């Protein structure tokens, strides 16, 4: 768990108490804000928002990341603080 996405998933699992519904909701909000940011940048640069071929790729990436975060939630709930302490020691 040394990469940033794993650390983010663990922090998300801790902050939601390992609840998969709250985790999914948080990632859905991340996706909404990512879409808003993306369209704002397009409007600033090109004066219009447009659909492009990478939108489905972004959706699939967020879906897979949601699955990964829910998996981390399950591990965190199963192992509790022991899991968190082991991962904290690995990151030092």
C-alpha atoms as one frame of an Amber mdcrd trajectory, in Angstrom:
protein
   0.000   0.000   0.000   2.652   2.467  -0.928   0.929   4.032  -3.906  -1.271
   7.137  -3.497  -4.471   5.446  -4.700  -4.167   2.744  -2.037  -3.566   5.344
   0.650  -6.600   7.289  -0.567  -8.712   4.115  -0.514  -7.602   3.299   3.034
  -8.287   6.840   4.225 -11.703   6.725   2.578 -12.455   3.397   4.276 -11.443
   4.807   7.644 -13.408   8.032   7.226 -16.588   6.223   6.178 -16.250   3.648
   8.923 -15.949   0.878   6.353 -19.493   1.474   5.077 -19.599   0.503   1.374
 -22.645   2.703   0.679 -20.975   5.820   2.061 -17.802   4.939   0.149 -19.733
   4.529  -3.089 -21.538   7.814  -2.456 -18.261   9.627  -1.840 -16.743   8.284
  -5.051 -19.900   9.236  -6.978 -19.467  12.774  -5.666 -15.801  12.670  -6.723
 -16.938  11.709 -10.227 -19.514  14.501 -10.357 -16.912  17.055  -9.291 -14.411
  15.623 -11.788 -17.009  16.036 -14.560 -17.775  19.600 -13.481 -14.066  20.450
 -13.420 -13.531  18.832 -16.811 -16.404  20.725 -18.450 -15.318  24.000 -16.813
 -11.818  23.621 -18.221 -13.262  22.832 -21.664 -15.467  25.923 -21.490 -12.541
  28.101 -20.456 -10.277  26.827 -23.226 -12.715  26.154 -26.087 -15.764  28.252
 -25.047 -17.959  25.132 -25.140 -18.239  21.808 -23.380 -18.108  18.804 -25.635
 -18.356  15.051 -25.380 -15.269  13.100 -26.290 -14.166   9.504 -26.517 -12.450
   9.457 -23.123 -15.642   9.958 -21.088 -16.445   6.212 -21.011 -12.852   5.518
 -19.999 -13.187   7.897 -17.053 -16.454   6.241 -16.016 -14.872   2.779 -16.122
 -11.880   4.023 -14.110 -14.168   5.401 -11.404 -16.198   2.151 -11.362 -13.060
   0.046 -10.881 -11.768   2.423  -8.220 -15.120   2.138  -6.426 -14.736  -1.641
  -6.431 -11.200  -1.323  -5.057 -12.303   1.047  -2.295 -15.146  -1.264  -1.290
 -12.654  -4.126  -1.150 -10.415  -2.045   1.126 -13.482  -1.279   3.279 -14.155
  -5.002   3.657 -10.540  -5.676   4.631 -10.568  -2.761   7.056 -13.792  -3.955
   8.695 -12.488  -7.507   8.937  -9.099  -6.593  10.397  -9.926  -3.257  12.006
  -7.213  -1.184  13.605  -4.653  -3.965  13.238  -4.805  -3.473   9.453  -4.482
   0.298   9.806  -1.496   0.043  12.153   0.308  -2.438   9.888  -0.193  -0.212
   6.856   0.940   2.858   8.770   4.136   1.081   9.758   4.754   0.043   6.118
   4.439   3.653   4.972   7.008   5.002   7.420
